[in-house]
Amino acid sequence: HVPANPPVSAFWSLTLYDSATRSMVHNPSNDAARSSYDDLMLNDDGSLDLHFGPTERGDERNWIETVPGRGFYVMFRLYSPTAPLFDGT
């Protein structure tokens, strides 16, 4: 879940990495990341929900495909973060 208006002045990105190789997840769709530059499906309040798994759930735009039997980890990056990130608001 990414709240509406994340505290960044540039953009945010989320990337899935393979636990064994430490490289981006190599999946059949050849797409391991989403960012605020993408055309994502927003919730009514401006937030969004991203989904990770081997099968699509909901809108494909918000889904990152994983590979069954392969571990992964998530890196969520905020580029040019603003004060609310640092003061917790």
ABEGO torsion letter per residue (X at the ends): XBBBGBBBABBBBBBBBBAAAGBBBBBAAGBABBBAABBBBBBAAGBBBBBBEABBBEBAAABBBBBBGBBBBBBBBBBGBBAAAAAGX
